[in-house]
Amino acid sequence: MTVKMTLSFTDRHHRYLSEKVGQGVFDTRSAVVAAAIEQMMQDETERNLALSALAEGIRMRMQTPRSEFVDKDHVFSTARATIRTDPKT
C-alpha cells in the first residue's frame, strides 16, 4: 500500500533529492526518501542486534567466578617490560 503525504525539506535537502533523481540514482524524490527511511530502519535493526549481543556478553562475563579472573599484573607484564626496554619511549 502507498500512502500519499506532504513533506517539507530545507533547500539543501531538496537540492540533494533533485540531484539524485537528475543523476538517475533514483526514479523519484519519493524513492530517495523511501531509501533513506529503509536505511534508517536497517541501521536501527543492526544497532539493536549489536546492543543485544553486547548486553549478552556483559551478562555472561558477570557470571564468571572471581577465581577465573585474569590477574592484571600478569596480563600486562610483557607490555610493561617492552615499554621499559624500548629506546623509543
C-alpha positions in Angstrom: 0.0 0.0 0.0 1.2 3.5 -0.8 0.3 6.5 1.4 0.4 10.0 0.0 1.7 12.7 2.3 3.1 16.2 2.2 6.7 16.7 3.4 8.8 19.8 3.8 12.5 20.0 3.2 15.3 22.5 3.6 16.7 23.9 0.4 19.8 21.8 0.9 17.8 18.6 1.2 15.6 19.5 -1.7 18.6 20.1 -3.9 20.1 16.8 -2.9 16.9 14.9 -3.7 16.7 16.6 -7.0 20.3 15.9 -7.8 19.9 12.2 -7.1 16.9 12.0 -9.3 18.6 14.0 -12.0 21.7 11.7 -11.9 19.4 8.7 -12.3 20.3 7.2 -9.0 16.6 7.2 -8.1 13.5 7.5 -10.2 11.7 10.0 -8.0 12.2 12.1 -4.9 9.8 9.8 -3.1 12.1 6.9 -3.9 15.0 8.8 -2.3 13.1 9.4 0.8 11.9 5.8 0.9 15.5 4.6 0.5 16.6 6.8 3.4 13.9 5.5 5.6 14.7 1.9 4.7 18.4 2.6 5.6 17.3 4.1 9.0 15.2 1.0 9.7 18.1 -1.3 8.8 20.5 0.8 10.9 18.2 0.6 13.9 17.8 -3.2 13.5 21.6 -3.6 13.3 22.1 -1.3 16.3 19.6 -3.3 18.3 21.3 -6.6 17.4 24.7 -5.2 18.3 23.4 -3.9 21.7 21.7 -7.2 22.4 24.9 -9.1 21.7 26.9 -6.6 23.9 24.4 -7.0 26.7 24.5 -10.8 26.4 28.3 -10.6 26.5 28.2 -8.5 29.7 25.7 -10.9 31.3 27.9 -13.8 30.5 31.0 -12.0 31.9 29.1 -11.1 35.1 28.6 -14.8 35.7 32.3 -15.5 35.6 33.5 -16.6 39.0 36.3 -14.4 40.5 38.5 -17.5 40.6 38.6 -17.3 36.8 39.5 -13.7 36.6 42.9 -12.9 35.0 45.5 -11.1 37.1 46.1 -7.7 35.5 49.7 -7.6 36.6 50.3 -10.9 34.8 48.5 -9.8 31.7 50.3 -6.5 31.3 53.7 -7.6 32.5 55.0 -8.2 29.0 53.8 -4.9 27.7 55.3 -3.1 30.7 58.6 -4.8 30.2 58.6 -3.9 26.5 57.8 -0.2 27.3 60.6 -0.1 29.9 63.2 -1.5 27.4 62.0 0.2 24.3 64.5 3.0 23.5 61.8 5.0 21.7 59.8 5.6 24.9 
